[in-house]
Amino acid sequence: MDFAEWSNSIQIPIIYLSFFITIPSTALIVLHLLAVTFQLPAQSLQVNSCLVLEEMYTIIDIRIFHRKLPK
């Protein structure tokens, strides 16, 4: 596989990457707004935020960074 084929094959993972960064980031913003609006304890917000980020990085690691690079 040459560089052109490889660069074309990586376009889909880049789209995945943008979704997996945007969606959890939006979720964190919503969690923060809910916490501020309803005066939820900060500790519960931190736990939820950590779980969202952990899931995001696990998905990114599995789906994107385990692809074979061109030789």
Order of alpha helices (4+ residues) and beta strands (2+ residues): alpha-alpha-alpha
